[in-house]
Amino acid sequence: VQLLEADGLEQDVGETEDDESPEQRARRPMNAFLLFCKRHRSLVRQEHPKLDNRGATKILADWWAVLDPKEKQKYTDMAKEVGYKDK
C-alpha cells in the first residue's frame, strides 16, 4: 500500500527511514488547524458520537473555515510557540 506523506513523497506503509522505529522519529509540531482540532474534537464527538474520525475532521474543517480571523490568529500564535514554522 502506498501512502502520501505530508511532504507529498510516497512511502511504503511500515517503511521507516534509517530503520528508526516510529517512536524514535521526531514528530513535526502541530499547526494552527491541528491545535484547533485537538481542542474541539471532543465537542464534535459529543454532538456526533457515532461519527468516524474522518467525518469529525470534516466538521472541524468546516468550523475552521468560518472561524473569526482573530480566533484563528490565536491558534497560529500557539502553533508558533510550539515550534511550527509556516512555509
C-alpha positions in Angstrom: 0.0 0.0 0.0 1.3 3.4 -1.0 0.5 6.5 1.1 1.4 10.1 0.6 3.4 11.7 3.4 2.8 15.3 4.4 5.6 16.4 2.1 4.0 14.6 -0.8 6.5 11.8 -1.2 5.4 8.2 -1.4 6.5 5.7 1.2 5.6 2.1 1.8 3.5 1.5 4.9 5.7 0.2 7.6 8.8 1.5 5.9 10.9 3.9 8.0 13.9 5.9 7.2 17.2 4.7 8.6 15.5 1.7 10.3 14.2 4.0 13.0 11.1 2.9 14.9 8.1 5.3 14.8 8.7 6.2 18.4 12.3 7.3 17.6 11.3 9.6 14.7 10.8 13.2 15.6 7.2 14.4 15.0 6.5 17.8 13.4 5.0 20.4 15.6 1.2 20.9 15.3 0.0 23.6 13.0 -2.8 26.0 13.9 -5.6 23.8 12.5 -4.3 20.7 14.3 -4.3 22.6 17.6 -7.8 23.8 16.9 -8.8 20.2 16.2 -7.2 18.9 19.3 -9.1 21.4 21.4 -12.5 20.9 19.7 -12.7 17.3 18.7 -14.3 16.3 22.0 -17.2 18.7 21.2 -17.7 17.1 17.8 -17.7 13.6 19.5 -20.3 14.8 22.0 -22.6 16.0 19.3 -21.9 13.1 16.9 -20.9 10.0 18.9 -21.1 7.6 16.0 -19.1 9.7 13.6 -15.8 8.3 12.4 -12.6 10.3 12.7 -12.7 11.4 9.1 -16.2 12.7 9.5 -15.2 14.5 12.7 -12.3 16.1 10.9 -14.6 17.3 8.1 -16.8 19.1 10.7 -13.8 20.6 12.3 -12.6 21.8 8.9 -16.0 23.5 8.4 -15.8 25.1 11.8 -12.2 26.3 11.0 -13.3 27.8 7.7 -15.8 30.1 9.3 -13.8 30.8 12.4 -13.2 34.5 13.1 -9.7 35.6 11.9 -8.8 36.9 15.4 -9.6 33.4 16.8 -7.5 31.8 14.0 -4.7 34.1 14.9 -4.7 32.8 18.5 -4.1 29.3 17.2 -1.5 30.5 14.7 0.3 32.1 17.7 0.0 28.9 19.7 1.5 26.9 16.8 4.5 29.3 16.6 5.0 28.8 20.4 5.3 25.0 19.9 7.7 25.4 17.1 5.6 25.2 13.9 7.1 27.2 11.0 4.8 28.3 8.3 6.4 27.8 4.8 
